[in-house]
Amino acid sequence: MNLCIDQGNSRTKVALFKDGVMMKNLLYRSFTSGDVERLFSLYPITDSIVSSVANMEPAVVNALNRLSKNFVLFDHLTPLPIKNCYQTPETLGHDRIAAAVGATYLSPGENLLIVDAGSAVTYDFVSAEHGYLGGNIAPGIKMRLVALNQMTKRLPKVDVEPDALTPLFGKNTKEAMAAGVVRGLIFEVKGYMRQLKEQKVVFKTYVTGGHAPYILNAIKEKDVVGEPHLVLIGLDRILSDYGRSPKRNSLK
């Protein structure tokens, strides 16, 4: 089995794959070397890959390296099944390129817009020729609400639930803030889609990340697909197709 680990800004997503099929997925607020030991004791894991937006704890990396037959510490030198055309690949978020790989695996030969709505919202584009052409980064929902509260004198602290329905126009200040932020994100996504369509680009949109439900509830089109495990699927593809030989960035 392949063990794939995606460490984000606020949580760590873990999945076990066998022959390209996700067998189990887990969510951790804090992922430790003890968790690694436990997973290897419970499942027949042979290979592992870890992607992190921050610095992974050395103890976790050491445990993965020690217990795995093949271990990949994903970085910009890791071989990819798509062409990375980013001018500074060393600065490109590992989760972004992994999501691009995952989307390309699920929809080969198609132009793809990938929206990852997490702590930040990222927009990435992959061509039908499997070239990662670039993308943009914007504040996420929580970040926008925190900024409104902290950068003004009187606006309150507001939280919104992922499945909350927001009106087009709020009838009180908290409702207006929630609706403004959520609707703003939805219109932002629609704007990217509209711009591509105006350029006569035929494409599919993949939406992932913790705040994906806001977008998917509002944009119901046949070529808009929700896939919560897009990054993990991409990591499994990278590990299965390219992680074994050569082990360019393995610690072994």
ZAMILO-685560 format. One line per 2 residues: number of its first residue (from 1); for each residue x, y, z of N, C-alpha, C, O. Coordinates in steps of 0.02 Angstrom, whole numbers, plus 32768, in hexadecimal, padded with zeros to 4 digits. Layout:
NUM = X:Y:Z:X:Y:Z:X:Y:Z:X:Y:Z; ... $
END
This chain:
1 = 802A:7FC4:8000:8000:8000:8000:802C:803F:8000:8063:803F:801B; 8012:8073:7FE1:8033:80B4:7FE2:8016:80DF:8019:7FD9:80E4:8020 $
3 = 8040:80FF:8041:802B:812E:8074:803A:8174:805A:8073:8185:804D; 8005:819D:8053:800B:81E1:8039:7FF6:8212:806F:7FC1:820B:808E $
5 = 8021:8244:807A:8016:8274:80B1:8018:82BB:8095:8049:82CF:8074; 7FE4:82E0:80A1:7FDF:8326:808B:7FD7:8352:80C9:7FA1:8355:80E6 $
7 = 800D:8374:80DC:800B:83A0:8116:7FFB:83E6:80FF:8022:8406:80DC; 7FC0:83FF:8114:7FAB:8442:8102:7FBB:8474:8139:7FE3:8466:8166 $
9 = 7F9B:84AE:8135:7FA8:84E2:8167:7F87:84D4:81AA:7FA1:84E8:81DE; 7F4F:84B0:81AA:7F2B:84A6:81E9:7F1F:845C:81F9:7F0B:844D:8232 $
11 = 7F2A:842F:81CA:7F1E:83E9:81D8:7F46:83BE:81A7:7F5F:83D7:8174; 7F4C:837D:81B7:7F71:834F:818C:7F41:8319:8174:7F20:82F8:819B $
13 = 7F3E:8311:8131:7F14:82DE:8112:7F3F:82A3:80FE:7F75:82AB:80E0; 7F28:8267:810F:7F4E:822A:8103:7F21:81F8:80DE:7EE6:81F2:80EE $
15 = 7F3D:81D5:80AE:7F17:81A2:808A:7F42:8166:807A:7F7F:816C:8071; 7F22:812C:8077:7F42:80EE:8063:7F25:80D8:8020:7EE8:80D4:8018 $
17 = 7F51:80CA:7FF1:7F3D:80B5:7FAE:7F58:8070:7F9E:7F8F:805E:7FB3; 7F31:804A:7F7A:7F48:800A:7F5F:7F34:8006:7F16:7EF9:8008:7F05 $
19 = 7F66:8000:7EEB:7F5A:7FFD:7EA2:7F30:8037:7E8A:7F03:802F:7E61; 7F3F:8073:7EA4:7F1D:80AF:7E8D:7ED9:80BC:7EAC:7EB9:80EE:7E9C $
21 = 7EC3:8091:7ED8:7E82:8098:7EF9:7E8C:80AD:7F41:7EB2:808D:7F65; 7E69:80E1:7F56:7E6E:80F7:7F9C:7E48:80C6:7FC8:7E0C:80BC:7FC0 $
23 = 7E6C:80A8:7FF7:7E4F:8077:8023:7E38:8096:8066:7E09:807E:8085; 7E5A:80CB:807A:7E4A:80EA:80BB:7E66:8131:80BB:7E9B:813E:809F $
25 = 7E41:8160:80DA:7E5B:81A3:80E3:7E4F:81BA:812A:7E1C:81AA:8149; 7E7D:81E1:8144:7E7D:81F7:8189:7E8D:8241:818C:7EAE:825C:8160 $
27 = 7E76:8262:81C1:7E83:82A9:81CB:7EA0:82B4:8210:7E86:829B:8241; 7ED7:82D9:8213:7EFA:82E6:8252:7F01:8331:825D:7F11:8357:822F $
29 = 7EF6:8346:829B:7F07:838B:82AD:7F52:8392:82B7:7F70:83C5:82A7; 7F6F:835D:82D3:7FB7:835A:82DE:7FCF:8314:82CC:7FB7:82E3:82E8 $
31 = 7FFD:830F:829D:8015:82CE:8285:805C:82C3:829F:8088:82EC:8293; 8066:828C:82C4:80A6:8281:82E6:80C7:8240:82CE:80AA:821A:82A8 $
33 = 8104:8236:82E5:8128:81F8:82D4:8104:81BB:82F2:8107:8185:82D6; 80E1:81C5:832A:80B9:818F:8347:8082:817A:8319:8071:813F:8315 $
35 = 8064:81AA:82F5:8030:819A:82C5:804D:8171:828B:802D:8143:8271; 8089:8183:8276:80AA:815D:8241:80B4:8115:8257:80A3:80E6:8232 $
37 = 80CF:810C:8292:80DB:80C8:82AD:809A:80A1:82AF:8098:8066:829E; 8065:80C1:82C5:8024:80A0:82CB:8009:8089:8287:7FEF:8052:8280 $
39 = 800F:80B5:8255:7FF7:80A4:8212:801D:8069:81F5:7FFF:803C:81D6; 805E:8068:81FE:8086:8031:81E3:8078:7FF0:8207:8081:7FBA:81EB $
41 = 8064:7FF4:8246:8054:7FB7:826B:8010:7F9B:8258:8003:7F5F:8260; 7FE3:7FC6:823F:7F9F:7FB1:822F:7F95:7F9C:81E6:7F6A:7F74:81D7 $
43 = 7FBE:7FB8:81B9:7FB3:7FAD:8171:7FF4:7F98:814F:802A:7FA9:8165; 7FED:7F71:8118:8029:7F59:80F4:8046:7F8F:80C6:8046:7F88:8089 $
45 = 805F:7FC4:80E4:807B:7FFC:80BE:80C2:7FEC:80A8:80EB:7FD4:80CF; 80CF:7FF9:8068:8113:7FF0:804F:8133:8033:803E:816D:8040:8051 $
47 = 810E:805E:801B:812A:809D:8003:8104:80D8:8021:80C9:80D2:8032; 8125:8112:8027:8105:814C:8043:811E:818C:8022:8156:818E:8008 $
49 = 80F4:81BF:8023:8105:8201:800A:80E6:8234:8037:80AE:822A:8050; 8109:826B:8042:80EF:82A0:806C:80F8:82E3:8049:812D:82F2:802E $
51 = 80C3:830A:804A:80C3:834E:8030:80AF:837D:8069:807F:836F:808D; 80D3:83B4:8070:80C5:83E1:80A7:80CB:842A:8090:80F9:843B:806C $
53 = 809B:8453:80A5:80A0:849B:8095:80CE:84BE:80C6:80E2:84F7:80BB; 80DE:849C:80FD:810D:84B6:812F:8146:8484:8136:8151:845B:8109 $
55 = 8169:8486:816E:819E:8456:817A:8182:841B:81A2:816A:8424:81DA; 8186:83E0:8185:8170:83A3:81A8:81A0:8395:81E1:81DC:839E:81DB $
57 = 8184:837D:8219:81AD:836C:8253:81E3:8338:823F:81D2:8306:8220; 8222:8344:8250:8257:8315:823F:8249:82CE:8257:825B:829E:8236 $
59 = 822A:82C7:8292:821B:8285:82AC:81EB:825F:827F:81F0:8223:8277; 81BC:8283:8261:818C:8264:8232:81B1:824E:81F3:81A7:8216:81DC $
61 = 81DA:8279:81D8:8200:8269:819C:822E:822D:81A8:8232:8200:817F; 8250:822D:81E1:827D:81F7:81F2:8258:81B4:81F8:8271:8181:81E2 $
63 = 821D:81B5:8217:81F6:8178:821F:81DF:815E:81DC:81E1:8122:81D0; 81C8:818A:81B0:81B2:8175:816E:81EC:8158:8146:81E5:8124:8125 $
65 = 8226:8179:814A:8260:8162:8126:8277:811D:813F:828D:80F3:8118; 8273:8113:8180:828A:80D5:819F:825C:809A:818F:8273:8062:8184 $
67 = 821B:80A7:818F:81EA:8071:8188:81D6:8062:8140:81BD:802B:8131; 81E1:8090:8112:81CC:8088:80CD:8202:8065:80A3:823E:8071:80AC $
69 = 81EB:803A:8076:821A:801F:8045:8231:8056:8017:826C:805A:8006; 8203:8080:8002:8212:80BA:7FD8:81EF:80F7:7FF7:81B3:80F5:8002 $
71 = 8215:812B:8004:81F9:8167:8023:820A:81A3:7FF8:8244:81AC:7FE3; 81D8:81CD:7FEA:81E1:820A:7FC3:81CD:8246:7FEC:8194:824C:8001 $
73 = 81FD:8271:7FF8:81EF:82B2:8017:81E4:82E2:7FDE:8214:82FC:7FC0; 81A5:82EF:7FCF:8192:8312:7F91:81AD:8359:7F90:81A2:837F:7FBF $
75 = 81D1:836A:7F5B:81E8:83AE:7F51:81EC:83BC:7F06:81D4:8395:7EDE; 820A:83F5:7EF3:820A:840A:7EAD:8237:83DF:7E81:8235:83E5:7E44 $
77 = 8260:83B4:7E9F:828B:8387:7E79:826B:8343:7E6D:8285:831A:7E46; 8233:8336:7E8D:8211:82F5:7E84:81F7:82EF:7E3D:81D6:831C:7E24 $
79 = 8206:82B8:7E1B:81ED:82AE:7DD6:81A0:82AF:7DD5:8180:8294:7E02; 8185:82CE:7DA1:813C:82D6:7D9C:8123:82B8:7D5B:8147:82B6:7D29 $
81 = 80E4:82A1:7D5A:80C6:8289:7D1C:80A9:82C1:7CF1:808B:82B4:7CBD; 80B2:8300:7D06:809E:833A:7CDE:80D9:836A:7CD9:8108:8365:7D00 $
83 = 80D7:8396:7CA8:810D:83C6:7CA0:80FF:8405:7CC9:80C9:8423:7CC2; 812E:8418:7CF3:8126:8453:7D1D:8145:848F:7CFA:8182:8494:7CF4 $
85 = 811A:84BD:7CE2:8131:84F7:7CBD:8137:8536:7CE9:8142:856D:7CD0; 8130:852D:7D2A:8136:8565:7D59:817D:8581:7D57:81AD:855A:7D55 $
87 = 8185:85C3:7D58:81C8:85E0:7D52:81F3:85D3:7D8F:8230:85D0:7D8A; 81D4:85CC:7DC9:81F9:85BE:7E07:81DC:8580:7E28:81B8:8585:7E5A $
89 = 81EB:8544:7E0D:81CC:8507:7E28:81DC:84FA:7E71:81B5:84D9:7E94; 8213:8515:7E89:8225:850B:7ECF:81F7:8532:7EFE:81F6:8523:7F3A $
91 = 81D2:8562:7EE5:81A4:8589:7F0F:815B:8573:7F06:812F:858C:7F29; 814E:8546:7ED8:810A:8530:7ECC:80F4:8500:7F04:8117:84D0:7F13 $
93 = 80BA:850C:7F21:80A1:84E3:7F56:809B:849A:7F41:8080:848A:7F0C; 80B4:846D:7F6B:80B2:8426:7F5B:806A:840D:7F53:805D:83E2:7F29 $
95 = 803D:8428:7F7C:7FF7:8413:7F76:7FD9:8428:7F33:7FAF:8405:7F18; 7FEF:8461:7F19:7FD4:8479:7EDA:7FE9:844C:7E9F:7FC0:843B:7E75 $
97 = 8028:843A:7E9D:803F:8410:7E65:8024:83C9:7E6D:8016:83A7:7E3C; 801D:83B1:7EAC:8000:836F:7EB7:7FB7:836D:7EA1:7FA1:833C:7E83 $
99 = 7F92:83A2:7EAF:7F4C:83A6:7E99:7F48:83A7:7E4D:7F1B:8389:7E2F; 7F78:83C8:7E2D:7F7B:83CA:7DE3:7F87:8384:7DC8:7F69:8370:7D96 $
101 = 7FB3:835E:7DE8:7FBF:8319:7DD3:7F81:82EF:7DDD:7F6F:82C6:7DB2; 7F5F:82F8:7E16:7F23:82D2:7E24:7EEC:82DF:7DF2:7ECB:82B1:7DDA $
103 = 7EE2:831E:7DE1:7EAE:8330:7DB1:7EBE:8315:7D6C:7E92:82FE:7D48; 7EFE:8318:7D59:7F13:82FE:7D18:7F09:82B2:7D14:7EF7:8298:7CDF $
105 = 7F16:8290:7D4B:7F0B:8248:7D4D:7EC1:8237:7D45:7EAF:8208:7D22; 7E95:825F:7D65:7E4D:8251:7D62:7E30:8266:7D1F:7E00:8247:7D07 $
107 = 7E4C:8299:7CFF:7E32:82B2:7CBF:7E6B:82BE:7C8E:7E7A:82F8:7C7E; 7E8B:8289:7C77:7EC3:8291:7C49:7EAD:82B0:7C06:7E76:82A3:7BEE $
109 = 7EDA:82D8:7BE9:7ECC:82F5:7BA8:7E9A:832D:7BA8:7E7F:833E:7B73; 7E8B:834B:7BE2:7E5C:8383:7BE6:7E7E:83C0:7C04:7EAB:83BA:7C2E $
111 = 7E68:83FB:7BEF:7E7B:8438:7C12:7E59:8439:7C56:7E1E:8429:7C5B; 7E7E:844C:7C8A:7E63:8447:7CCD:7E6F:8487:7CF5:7EA7:84A0:7CF9 $
113 = 7E39:84A1:7D13:7E3E:84D6:7D45:7E35:84B5:7D89:7E03:8493:7D95; 7E65:84BF:7DB6:7E63:849F:7DF7:7E5D:84D5:7E2D:7E87:8502:7E32 $
115 = 7E27:84D1:7E54:7E1A:8501:7E8A:7E21:84DD:7ECC:7DFC:84AE:7EDA; 7E51:84F2:7EF5:7E5B:84D4:7F37:7E49:8509:7F6B:7E6F:8538:7F76 $
117 = 7E0F:8501:7F8A:7DF5:8532:7FBA:7E05:851D:8001:7DDD:84FC:8022; 7E40:852F:8018:7E55:8520:805C:7E63:855F:8082:7E3E:8590:807C $
119 = 7E98:855F:80AA:7EAC:859B:80CF:7EB7:85D5:809E:7EA3:860E:80AB; 7ED7:85C5:8066:7EDA:85F2:802C:7EB2:85D0:7FF4:7EA5:8594:7FF7 $
121 = 7EA0:85F7:7FC2:7E7E:85DB:7F87:7EB0:85DE:7F4E:7EC9:8614:7F3D; 7EBD:85A5:7F2F:7EEB:85A4:7EF7:7EC5:8591:7EB7:7E96:8569:7EB8 $
123 = 7EDB:85AE:7E80:7EC0:85A1:7E3F:7EFA:858A:7E13:7F2A:85AF:7E0A; 7EF5:854F:7DF6:7F2B:8534:7DCD:7F0F:8519:7D8C:7ED6:8502:7D89 $
125 = 7F38:851E:7D58:7F21:8509:7D15:7F52:84D7:7CF8:7F8F:84E3:7CF6; 7F37:849F:7CDF:7F5E:846C:7CBE:7F42:8463:7C77:7F06:845D:7C6E $
127 = 7F6F:8462:7C46:7F59:845C:7C01:7F48:8413:7BF0:7F59:83E5:7C15; 7F26:840B:7BB8:7F14:83C7:7BA0:7F53:839F:7B90:7F50:8362:7B8D $
129 = 7F8B:83C2:7B85:7FCA:83A0:7B78:7FF0:838F:7BB8:802A:837C:7BB6; 7FCD:8397:7BF1:7FE9:8386:7C33:8022:83B4:7C47:8054:839E:7C64 $
131 = 801B:83F4:7C37:804B:8425:7C4D:802C:8452:7C83:7FF7:846F:7C79; 804E:8457:7CBC:8037:8485:7CF0:804D:84CB:7CDB:8089:84D9:7CD8 $
133 = 801C:84F7:7CCC:802B:8538:7CAF:802D:8571:7CE1:8042:85A8:7CD0; 8018:8564:7D1F:801B:8599:7D51:7FD9:85A0:7D76:7FAA:857A:7D6B $
135 = 7FD6:85D1:7DA2:7F9A:85DC:7DC9:7F9F:8619:7DF5:7FD0:863E:7DF3; 7F6C:8623:7E1E:7F68:865D:7E4A:7F58:8648:7E92:7F40:8611:7E9E $
137 = 7F66:8676:7EC0:7F5A:866A:7F07:7F31:86A4:7F23:7F41:86DE:7F17; 7EFC:8694:7F48:7ED2:86C7:7F66:7EC2:86B4:7FAE:7ECA:8679:7FC0 $
139 = 7EAC:86E4:7FD7:7E99:86D2:801C:7E5E:86A3:801F:7E31:86A7:7FF5; 7E5F:8675:8050:7E27:8648:805A:7DEF:8669:8080:7DF5:86A2:8095 $
141 = 7DB8:8644:808A:7D7D:8660:80AB:7D8D:8678:80F1:7D7D:86B1:8103; 7DAD:864F:8119:7DBC:8662:815E:7DEB:869E:815F:7DE2:86CC:8188 $
143 = 7E1C:869E:8134:7E4C:86D5:8130:7E29:8717:8120:7E3B:874B:813B; 7DF9:8714:80F4:7DD4:8751:80E0:7DAA:876B:811B:7DA6:87A7:8127 $
145 = 7D8A:873C:813E:7D61:8751:8178:7D8D:876D:81B0:7D7A:879E:81D1; 7DC6:874D:81BD:7DF4:8766:81F0:7E0E:87AB:81DE:7E12:87D7:8209 $
147 = 7E1E:87B6:819E:7E36:87F7:8189:7E01:882D:8193:7E12:8865:81A9; 7DC3:881E:8184:7D8D:884F:818F:7D87:8862:81D9:7D7C:889C:81EA $
149 = 7D8E:8830:8204:7D89:883D:824C:7DC5:8863:8267:7DBD:8892:828E; 7E01:884E:8254:7E3E:886A:8272:7E56:88AB:8252:7E7B:88D1:8271 $
151 = 7E40:88B8:8215:7E58:88F4:81F3:7E24:892B:81F0:7E2C:895C:81CC; 7DEE:8922:8217:7DBC:8957:821E:7DAF:8963:8268:7DC5:893C:8292 $
153 = 7D8D:8998:8277:7D80:89AB:82BE:7D42:8989:82DB:7D40:897A:8316; 7D10:897D:82B1:7CCF:8969:82CD:7CB3:8928:82B1:7C81:890F:82CB $
155 = 7CD2:890B:827E:7CB6:88CE:8263:7CC5:8893:8291:7CFE:888C:82A8; 7C94:8869:829F:7C9D:8833:82D1:7CC1:87F6:82B4:7CCE:87F2:8278 $
157 = 7CD0:87C8:82E0:7CEC:8788:82CB:7CB3:875C:82B3:7C80:8756:82D5; 7CBB:873E:8279:7C86:8717:825A:7CA2:86D4:8243:7CD8:86D1:8226 $
159 = 7C7D:869F:824F:7C8D:865C:8235:7C53:8645:820B:7C1A:8656:8218; 7C62:861C:81D9:7C2E:8600:81B0:7C39:85B4:81AA:7C72:859D:81A8 $
161 = 7C02:858F:81A7:7C05:8547:81A0:7C0A:8534:8156:7BED:8556:812B; 7C2E:84FC:8146:7C37:84E9:8100:7BF6:84DE:80DA:7BF4:84EA:809D $
163 = 7BC0:84C9:80FC:7B82:84BC:80D9:7B4F:84F4:80E3:7B14:84EC:80D2; 7B66:852D:80FE:7B38:8564:810A:7B22:8584:80C9:7B49:858C:809A $
165 = 7AE2:8595:80C5:7AC7:85B9:808C:7ACB:8603:8099:7AAE:861C:80CA; 7AEE:8627:806F:7AF4:8670:8079:7AC7:8694:8047:7AC2:8680:800D $
167 = 7AA6:86C9:805E:7A79:86EF:8031:7AA2:8718:8000:7ADF:8720:8008; 7A82:8731:7FCD:7AA4:875C:7F9E:7AB8:879D:7FC0:7AEF:87B7:7FB5 $
169 = 7A8C:87B7:7FEB:7A9B:87F4:8012:7A89:87E7:805B:7A52:87CF:806A; 7AB7:87F7:8089:7AAB:87EC:80D0:7A7B:8820:80EC:7A76:8858:80D3 $
171 = 7A57:880C:8122:7A27:8839:8142:7A40:8852:8186:7A1D:8877:81A8; 7A7C:883D:8198:7A9E:8858:81D3:7AE9:8853:81C6:7AFF:8836:8195 $
173 = 7B10:8870:81F4:7B58:8877:81E5:7B7B:8833:81DF:7BA2:8829:81B1; 7B6D:8805:820D:7B8E:87C4:8209:7B79:879F:81CA:7BA2:877F:81A9 $
175 = 7B39:87A3:81BA:7B21:8782:817E:7B3F:87A2:8140:7B50:8780:810F; 7B47:87E4:8141:7B64:8808:8108:7BAD:87F5:80FF:7BC4:87EF:80C6 $
177 = 7BD2:87EC:8136:7C18:87D7:8131:7C1E:8790:8115:7C46:8783:80E8; 7BF6:8763:8131:7BF8:871D:8119:7BE4:8719:80D0:7C06:86F7:80A9 $
179 = 7BAE:873B:80BE:7B97:8739:8079:7BCA:875A:804A:7BD5:8742:8012; 7BE7:8790:8060:7C18:87B4:8037:7C54:8789:8028:7C6D:8788:7FF0 $
181 = 7C6D:8766:805B:7CA8:873C:8052:7C98:86FE:8029:7CBC:86EF:7FF9; 7C63:86DA:803B:7C53:869C:8018:7C3E:86AB:7FD0:7C55:868B:7FA1 $
183 = 7C11:86DD:7FC7:7BFC:86EE:7F84:7C37:8709:7F5B:7C3C:86FC:7F1F; 7C63:872D:7F7C:7C9E:8747:7F59:7CC9:870E:7F3D:7CE1:8712:7F05 $
185 = 7CD2:86DA:7F66:7CF9:86A1:7F4E:7CD6:867E:7F14:7CF6:866C:7EE3; 7C95:8676:7F19:7C70:8655:7EE3:7C75:867D:7EA3:7C82:8661:7E6D $
187 = 7C6C:86BF:7EA7:7C71:86E9:7E6C:7CB9:86E8:7E50:7CC3:86EE:7E14; 7CE9:86E1:7E7C:7D2F:86DE:7E68:7D3A:86A0:7E3C:7D58:86A3:7E07 $
189 = 7D22:8667:7E55:7D29:8628:7E2F:7D05:862D:7DEC:7D1F:861A:7DB8; 7CC7:8648:7DEE:7CA1:8650:7DB0:7CC5:867E:7D7F:7CC2:8675:7D42 $
191 = 7CE8:86B0:7D9A:7D0D:86DE:7D70:7D46:86BB:7D4A:7D50:86C8:7D0F; 7D6A:8690:7D6B:7D9F:866A:7D49:7D81:863E:7D13:7D9B:863A:7CDB $
193 = 7D4A:861D:7D24:7D2A:85F1:7CF4:7D11:8619:7CB7:7D19:8603:7C7E; 7CF3:8652:7CC5:7CDA:867C:7C8E:7D12:8695:7C61:7D0B:8697:7C24 $
195 = 7D4A:86A8:7C80:7D83:86C1:7C5A:7D9E:868C:7C2A:7DAE:869A:7BF1; 7DA4:864E:7C43:7DBC:8618:7C19:7D8C:860A:7BE0:7DA1:85FD:7BA7 $
197 = 7D4B:860C:7BEF:7D19:85FF:7BBB:7D1A:8636:7B86:7D10:8628:7B4B; 7D26:8674:7B9B:7D2A:86AB:7B6C:7D66:86A4:7B3E:7D67:86BD:7B06 $
199 = 7D9A:8681:7B57:7DD5:8673:7B2D:7DCD:8633:7B05:7DFD:861A:7AE7; 7D90:8618:7B04:7D7F:85DC:7ADD:7DA5:859E:7AF4:7DB4:8571:7ACD $
201 = 7DB5:859C:7B35:7DD6:8561:7B51:7DA2:8530:7B6A:7D75:8542:7B8F; 7DA7:84F2:7B54:7D7B:84BC:7B6C:7DA0:849B:7BA6:7DD8:8483:7B9E $
203 = 7D80:849A:7BE1:7DA4:8483:7C1C:7D73:8464:7C4E:7D37:846E:7C4A; 7D8F:843F:7C7D:7D6B:8424:7CB6:7D86:8445:7CF5:7DC2:8454:7CF9 $
205 = 7D5B:8451:7D26:7D6F:8470:7D65:7D6C:843C:7D9D:7D38:841C:7DA7; 7DA3:8435:7DC1:7DA5:840C:7DFD:7DA7:8439:7E3A:7DCE:8469:7E3C $
207 = 7D7D:842B:7E6B:7D7A:8453:7EA8:7D8B:8425:7EE3:7D6D:83F0:7EEB; 7DBA:843B:7F0C:7DCE:8414:7F46:7DDB:8443:7F80:7DD3:8480:7F79 $
209 = 7DEE:8428:7FBA:7DFB:8452:7FF5:7DC0:8454:8025:7D88:8443:8012; 7DCE:8469:8062:7D9C:8468:8097:7D60:8494:808A:7D2A:8486:80A4 $
211 = 7D68:84C9:8063:7D30:84F6:8055:7D11:84EA:8010:7CEB:8514:7FF7; 7D22:84B2:7FF2:7D06:84A1:7FB0:7CB9:849F:7FAF:7C9C:84B3:7F7E $
213 = 7C98:8488:7FE5:7C4E:8485:7FE3:7C2C:84C7:7FD2:7BF9:84C7:7FB1; 7C49:8500:7FE9:7C2B:8541:7FD8:7C27:8549:7F8C:7BF4:855F:7F71 $
215 = 7C5D:8537:7F6A:7C61:853F:7F22:7C34:850D:7EFE:7C0F:851F:7ED1; 7C38:84CF:7F14:7C12:849A:7EF2:7BC7:84A3:7EFB:7BA0:8491:7ECF $
217 = 7BB2:84BE:7F35:7B6A:84CB:7F40:7B4F:8502:7F13:7B14:8504:7F04; 7B7C:852F:7EFE:7B66:8568:7ED7:7B70:8560:7E8C:7B4D:857F:7E64 $
219 = 7BA1:8537:7E79:7BB0:852E:7E32:7BA2:84E6:7E20:7BCA:84B9:7E2D; 7B6A:84DB:7E02:7B55:8497:7DF0:7B56:8490:7DA4:7B23:8498:7D83 $
221 = 7B91:8481:7D8B:7B9A:8476:7D43:7BBA:8432:7D39:7BDE:8419:7D64; 7BAC:8413:7D00:7BC4:83CF:7CF4:7C0F:83CA:7CF3:7C2B:8395:7D01 $
223 = 7C31:83FF:7CE1:7C7A:83FE:7CDD:7C9B:841B:7D1B:7CD6:842C:7D19; 7C76:8420:7D52:7C91:8434:7D93:7C8D:83F8:7DC1:7C56:83E1:7DD2 $
225 = 7CC6:83DF:7DD7:7CC9:83A0:7DFC:7CE9:83AB:7E40:7D1E:83CA:7E45; 7CC9:8393:7E74:7CE6:8396:7EB7:7D0E:8356:7EC4:7CF5:831F:7EBA $
227 = 7D4C:835F:7EDB:7D75:8325:7EED:7D9E:8337:7F2B:7DD3:8357:7F26; 7D86:8323:7F66:7DA7:8337:7FA5:7DED:831A:7FAE:7E15:8334:7FD5 $
229 = 7DFD:82E4:7F8A:7E3E:82C3:7F93:7E6E:82CE:7F58:7E99:82A5:7F4B; 7E66:8306:7F36:7E8C:8312:7EF8:7ED8:8311:7F05:7EFD:82F4:7EDF $
231 = 7EEE:8332:7F3A:7F36:8335:7F4A:7F50:82EF:7F5A:7F85:82DC:7F42; 7F2B:82C9:7F81:7F40:8286:7F94:7F42:8257:7F57:7F6F:822E:7F52 $
233 = 7F13:825E:7F2A:7F13:8237:7EED:7F51:8247:7EC4:7F71:821A:7EA8; 7F62:8287:7EC1:7F9E:829B:7E9D:7FDD:8280:7EBC:800B:826A:7E99 $
235 = 7FE1:8281:7EFE:801B:8266:7F21:8023:821B:7F14:805A:8203:7F0A; 7FEB:81F7:7F13:7FEE:81B0:7F04:8008:81A4:7EBE:802F:8176:7EB3 $
237 = 7FF2:81CD:7E8E:800A:81C5:7E49:8055:81D3:7E45:807A:81AF:7E24; 806B:8208:7E67:80B2:8219:7E66:80DC:81E1:7E84:8110:81CF:7E69 $
239 = 80C4:81C6:7EBB:80E8:8191:7EDD:80E8:8151:7EB3:811C:8130:7EAC; 80AF:813F:7E98:80A9:8101:7E72:80CF:8103:7E30:80EF:80D3:7E1D $
241 = 80CB:813C:7E0E:80E7:8140:7DCA:8131:8155:7DC9:8157:8140:7D9E; 8144:817F:7DFA:8186:819C:7DF6:81AF:8198:7E37:81EA:81A7:7E37 $
243 = 818F:8185:7E6D:81B1:8188:7EAD:81E2:8150:7EBA:820C:8155:7EE6; 81DD:811B:7E92:8206:80E0:7EA2:824C:80E3:7E83:827C:80CB:7EA0 $
245 = 8251:80FF:7E46:8292:80FD:7E24:8297:8137:7DF3:826C:813D:7DC7; 82CB:8162:7DFA:82FB:8160:7E30:82E0:8184:7E6E:82B4:81AE:7E67 $
247 = 82F9:8175:7EA8:82E2:8195:7EE5:830B:81D5:7EEF:8336:81D8:7F1B; 82FD:8206:7EC5:8326:8243:7EC5:8323:8269:7F06:8355:8287:7F1B $
249 = 82EA:8269:7F26:82E4:8290:7F63:82D3:8265:7FA0:82BC:827E:7FD3; 82DE:8224:7F9A:82D7:81F9:7FD5:830F:8207:8005:8346:8219:7FF0 $
251 = 8303:81FE:8045:8338:8208:8077:8364:81CB:807D:8399:81CD:809C; 834F:8193:805D:8378:8156:8062:83B3:815A:8035:83DC:812C:8032 $
END
